[in-house]
Amino acid sequence: MERRNFICQLPNFLLMNIRKAQDKDLAKVLEMNEAALPHVSSVELSDMERFLEQADPFLVIEEEKELAGFMIVLQKGLNYESLNYKFFCNNYSDFDYVDRIVISDKFRGQKFGTALYEYLFEQSSKEIILCEINIKPPNKNSMEFHKALGFSQVAEQVTESGKKSVAMMVREQKN
């Protein structure tokens, strides 16, 4: 499916542009990812380059050409060592998995994350969208955000010898 840029005009008059990530975005995307620790896992530039090749889609969102955030979506069948991804692959046959979504501090609370998800919901041909949210350490804002979008917890996965646990979340598409 051909995915096009998506422009969203919000009531507060911010003009957002959602587009496919490019090589030139990766340094800033990596910086935003590392600033979001521990709510996302740390990755290297080589990981972002691999996501650029494998993710469908790997989106960025901009406001007046300033990168505000990104979303990386994966499907089943990739050689990806994430325990959370493997959990979903072992339990679901066909899906879009949001490996990570990050909105920089400057743009949080302004519907940038909502716009990325709305784009995904509209463009996805999958029946379910999956993600995980930290329970330990807690990410209460993300949990509230995802529940408001229609995600429900279906399991909990504990990793790193009990230092980390995540809620495995599912949203059924209304196609």
Secondary structure, DSSP 8 states (H G I E B T S, - for coil): -----EEEE-TT--EEEEEE--GGGHHHHHHHHHHTTTSS----HHHHHHHHHH-S-EEEEEETTEEEEEEEEE-TT-----HHHHHHHHH-SS-EEEEEEEE-GGGTTTTHHHHHHHHHHHH--SSEEEEEEEEETT-HHHHHHHHHTT-EEEEEEEEGGGTEEEEEEEEE---
